[in-house]
Amino acid sequence: MTIPLLVSAAIAVVVLGVGGVATRIGPWYYALHKPRWNPPNWLFGPMWTGIAALAAWSAALAWVDGPGHHGRIASLFALNAALHMAWSPLFFALRRPDWALAEVPLLWLSVLALVVGLAPISGVAACLLLPYLAWVGVAAALNLAIVRMNAPFDGVGQAA
């Protein structure tokens, strides 16, 4: 279990790092209108870190419990990682919350695919991903509210 956990933790750090580099909270973000229920900015880092830790644990458990399913496990996590890493650059770096909103259902579905795909291999691994599924749902609702409150966006992501 040690090697799979170390590998999955290293991958989680890379995935979080890509999102962290792309997430620049500055004047553009502060100028966006946000709903009253917008979580405080300080909450996002700990939430994503906890979710990544649970996902790494989930991956390691599934890997150990499903030796005949490594291809499926790796494919599901790779798809999810790619979609996870795409959202922050769309929203923050390109300043296109509208494009991020178009991508977020794919991210949510990739988490759901992980839950469903891992459940027959390890029920615990699947359950460890439920907070991720819920948090992406919250992020999708927040993304939608921000788009509705600030659209349209011009070619450089500025609210027109």
C-alpha positions in Angstrom: 0.0 0.0 0.0 2.9 2.4 0.6 4.1 2.6 -3.0 0.6 3.2 -4.5 -0.1 5.8 -1.8 3.2 7.6 -2.5 2.6 7.6 -6.2 -1.0 8.7 -6.0 0.0 11.5 -3.5 2.7 12.7 -5.8 0.2 12.8 -8.7 -2.3 14.7 -6.5 0.4 17.3 -5.6 1.1 17.8 -9.4 -2.6 18.2 -10.1 -3.0 20.7 -7.3 0.1 22.5 -8.3 -1.2 23.1 -11.8 -4.4 24.5 -10.4 -2.5 26.6 -7.9 -0.3 28.1 -10.6 -3.3 29.0 -12.7 -5.3 30.4 -9.8 -4.3 34.0 -9.4 -6.7 35.9 -7.1 -6.2 39.5 -8.0 -8.1 42.6 -9.1 -9.9 40.9 -12.0 -11.3 38.2 -9.6 -12.1 40.6 -6.9 -14.0 42.8 -9.4 -16.4 40.0 -10.3 -19.8 40.0 -8.8 -20.3 36.9 -6.7 -23.3 35.5 -4.8 -23.7 36.1 -1.1 -23.1 32.4 -0.4 -19.7 32.5 -2.1 -17.3 30.7 0.3 -14.4 32.7 1.7 -11.3 32.6 -0.4 -9.3 31.0 2.4 -11.5 28.0 2.3 -10.7 26.8 -1.2 -7.1 25.8 -0.5 -7.8 23.6 2.5 -10.9 22.1 0.7 -9.0 21.2 -2.4 -6.1 19.8 -0.4 -8.4 17.6 1.6 -10.2 16.4 -1.5 -6.9 15.7 -3.2 -5.7 13.7 -0.1 -8.9 11.7 -0.2 -8.6 11.1 -4.0 -5.0 9.9 -3.5 -6.1 7.5 -0.8 -8.9 6.3 -3.0 -6.6 5.7 -5.9 -4.2 3.7 -3.7 -7.0 1.6 -2.2 -8.4 0.9 -5.6 -5.0 0.0 -7.0 -4.3 -2.5 -4.2 -7.8 -3.9 -4.1 -8.2 -4.2 -7.9 -5.1 -5.8 -9.4 -7.1 -6.9 -12.5 -8.5 -3.4 -13.0 -5.4 -1.2 -13.1 -6.1 0.0 -16.7 -9.6 1.1 -15.7 -8.4 2.8 -12.5 -5.5 4.6 -14.2 -7.8 5.7 -17.1 -10.5 7.1 -14.8 -8.0 9.0 -12.7 -6.1 10.3 -15.7 -9.3 11.6 -17.3 -10.3 13.2 -14.1 -6.9 14.8 -13.5 -6.9 16.3 -17.0 -10.3 17.8 -16.5 -9.4 19.0 -13.0 -6.3 20.7 -14.3 -8.2 22.4 -17.2 -10.8 24.3 -15.0 -8.5 26.8 -13.2 -6.6 28.0 -16.4 -10.0 28.5 -18.1 -11.5 30.5 -15.2 -8.4 32.3 -13.9 -5.6 32.4 -16.4 -7.9 33.0 -19.5 -10.4 34.9 -17.4 -13.2 32.9 -19.0 -15.7 31.8 -16.4 -18.1 31.0 -19.2 -15.6 28.5 -20.8 -15.0 27.1 -17.3 -18.7 26.7 -16.9 -18.9 24.7 -20.1 -16.0 22.4 -18.8 -17.2 21.9 -15.2 -20.0 19.3 -16.1 -17.3 17.2 -17.7 -15.3 17.4 -14.5 -18.3 16.5 -12.4 -19.1 13.5 -14.6 -15.5 12.4 -14.4 -15.7 12.3 -10.6 -19.1 10.4 -10.9 -17.4 8.0 -13.3 -14.7 7.4 -10.7 -17.2 6.7 -8.0 -19.2 4.3 -10.2 -16.1 2.7 -11.7 -14.4 2.1 -8.4 -17.4 1.0 -6.4 -17.2 -2.7 -7.6 -13.4 -2.7 -6.9 -13.5 -0.9 -3.5 -16.5 0.6 -1.9 -14.3 2.5 0.5 -12.3 4.0 -2.5 -15.6 5.1 -4.1 -16.9 6.6 -0.9 -13.7 8.6 -0.4 -14.6 10.5 -3.6 -18.0 11.6 -2.5 -16.8 14.9 -0.9 -15.0 15.6 -4.3 -18.3 15.0 -6.2 -20.1 17.3 -3.8 -17.5 20.1 -3.9 -17.4 20.1 -7.7 -21.1 20.5 -7.5 -20.7 23.5 -5.3 -18.0 24.9 -7.6 -20.3 24.4 -10.6 -23.2 26.3 -8.9 -20.8 29.1 -8.0 -19.3 29.2 -11.5 -22.9 29.4 -12.9 -23.8 32.2 -10.5 -20.6 34.2 -11.4 -21.3 33.8 -15.1 -24.9 34.9 -14.7 -23.9 37.9 -12.6 -21.0 39.0 -14.9 -21.6 37.9 -18.5 -21.0 38.5 -21.2 -17.2 38.2 -21.3 -15.2 39.7 -24.1 -12.3 38.1 -26.0 -9.9 38.6 -23.1 -12.2 37.4 -20.4 -13.3 40.7 -19.2 -16.9 41.2 -18.2 -18.3 43.5 -20.9 
